[in-house]
Amino acid sequence: MIKNILVYKWNTDSNPDLAKSLLSMGYAIVEFSEKFEDYHMDAAFVMKVMDCIQAENIQMVLSWNYLPLLASVCEMHKLPYVSWICSYPQRALFSKTLLYHCNHLFCFDRVHANRLAGLGCENVYHFPLAVDAAAFEEKRKEAEEHAEKYAADISIVGSLYSANEKWLETEGIPEYVRGYIKGIEAAQSKVYGYNFVKEMIKEEDARNILDKTGLSLGDMYFDNPVRLVADLVNEDIAEKERICVIEKLSQKHAIHLYTDEDYQGNETFVFRHSKINLHVTAKAIESGVPQRVLDILACGGFCIVNYQPEIAEFFEDGVELVMYTDMADLMQKADYYLQHEEEREAIAKAGREKIMAQFSLRDRLSDMLRIVEEGMG
């Protein structure tokens, strides 16, 4: 039976409630936060992980998202490595180490879970994300003291991806390829619930783009140039879509935009005191429910989000949150719900109740550990 767990922390990319929840469930937790130089090759990092495993009698390694170095260490020690994949895209999810027997991959997005299974990964599970209900209850109470500072009609928390490299402008990419990619981006930006970018890219063009941009992956990765370029295209679409949403809505309404630096960890206060919390899901997330949507609802915030298959599967539109299907639909719904406070508050209340009932982090971790232990025989 698993008792001692090493939890790897990726700094700001880690869920701070993972270790705390496991501790409350009776597990012995060792948090490990050493930095690494390369996903596959870092001898110093590997030695520190191995020393920790030996010294603390570790029986399982867990990380928020996938790190090939941890998979390699666990494969050597014949320990289960559990990766709860919470975001996409990730270059690490092209690593050939995904095929290791030690891996247990819990993926929040059903489409990507199926892709991993299709690669030949042994233990892959579609596993929606969750929240620590007790932690959010404490944050909600604290948020009441900050109502005036964070009150807003419409708030957006998240990156605009404006710092991303403009890869399509790289010298040597033919003009017809640039034009074709821009056409794909324009078409995909109008479609919610199905991503066809990868189906529209030719392998020859993809290899040319990766060669010119220097973004090709090495021998430790699966050779999938079309998927790699599709991820780049989807990041471009996400940047343009979020900027477009802000520009359109700001013509009629005051928009409060909080980037990672702006809210300084106080997103709970933003979610609680915004009349509308708008989330525009990155196009690379093909079906899953993003963590931020769950966090908004857990705070008792009212959420408008683009249509996603799994959001429609787990939540009732217009009852627990609100989904939009295009820009005109978003504009109309933003106008409507800003004017109908009682409906807005009822939806926010129902959304929070759904999260508390069905998206408990403790329950999800209990299911995860049960699956891993059963797999160990």
Salt bridges, closest charged atoms under 4 A:
ASP17 OD1 - LYS20 NZ 3.51
GLU31 OE2 - LYS9 NZ 3.65
GLU34 OE1 - LYS48 NZ 3.23
GLU122 OE1 - HIS101 ND1 2.81
ASP132 OD2 - LYS20 NZ 4.00
GLU137 OE1 - ARG140 NH1 3.57
GLU137 OE1 - ARG352 NH2 2.27
GLU144 OE2 - ARG272 NE 3.11
ASP153 OD1 - LYS275 NZ 3.31
GLU175 OE2 - ARG178 NE 3.16
GLU185 OE1 - LYS240 NZ 2.54
GLU203 OE2 - ARG207 NH2 2.90
ASP211 OD2 - LYS212 NZ 3.94
ASP223 OD2 - ARG207 NH2 2.63
GLU239 OE2 - LYS166 NZ 2.75
GLU286 OE1 - LYS198 NZ 3.27
GLU286 OE2 - ARG227 NH1 3.32
GLU310 OE1 - HIS126 NE2 2.56
GLU313 OE1 - ARG110 NH1 2.91
GLU320 OE1 - LYS354 NZ 3.07
ASP329 OD2 - LYS333 NZ 3.10
ASP335 OD2 - LYS252 NZ 2.75
ASP335 OD1 - HIS253 NE2 2.57
GLU353 OE2 - LYS349 NZ 2.67
ASP367 OD1 - ARG370 NH2 3.96
GLU374 OE2 - ARG370 NH1 3.61
